[in-house]
């Protein structure tokens, strides 16, 4: 329809889940939201099991990505890098002083690709505990976004112990009052039941082949929405938030990213 889609930034304090099959654009959707938040002075901390987010520190040079810019009213000169740092985590029990990494308009990326799945669990659980220990002041507006990529890895069936998942549930319940929003990125959505699902206000679903997710969407929103999702192009996602479109899902074509599509090399990260 060429109607621009807006999301009021403080909606992000009630948390967001981005789900979908690999290669269908879920990371791009999450990164567009993060770019917009950074440009509005929000602090972002990413826990990244693939080091993919390190591309945020370089500007986009990908010819294919740049070719989509005109469709969204962007010019090649709009491509940009974002301020921030990458830190490699080698010890899951390392205590992270979260306060130290809250820098308005900057992205702090903790790469956890060198940790075993069970250790990722320990690290995620500890980082959330540290937020609670930091005793943040109450805040109505979004001040900090915490991004947990590939969060399904915390589930027991993907090798996690479940401890990190319990802490994510706790965070979804309580972070809002401090102006802290969470973005959870996962291949599957149906596993996020109970407390997590009840405390997530924005759902972004790219095309998926997961049977449980497809069944849930059909049951909840009807066969028409399901058909649209199954046919959705890369970069198009179903967005659902109770405040918009009377709570009915609608489809959004996410703009291309401004930062680099490739992660930094291992040498650069080093």
Buried (B, 14 or more C-beta within 10 A) or exposed (E): EEEEEEBEBEBBBBBBBBBBBEEBBBBBBBBBBBBBBBEEEBBBBBBBBEBBBBBBBBBBEBEEBBEBBEEEEBEEEBBEBBEBEBEBBEEBEEEBEBEEBBBEBBBBBBBBBBBEBBBBBBBBBBBBBBBBEEEBEEBEEBBBBBBBBBBBBBBEEBEBBEBBBBBBBBBBBBBBEBBBBBBBBBBBBBBBEEBBBEBBBBBBBBBBEBEEBBEBBBEEBEEEBBEBBEEBEBBBBBBBBEEBEEEEBBBBBBBBBBBBBEBBEEEEBE
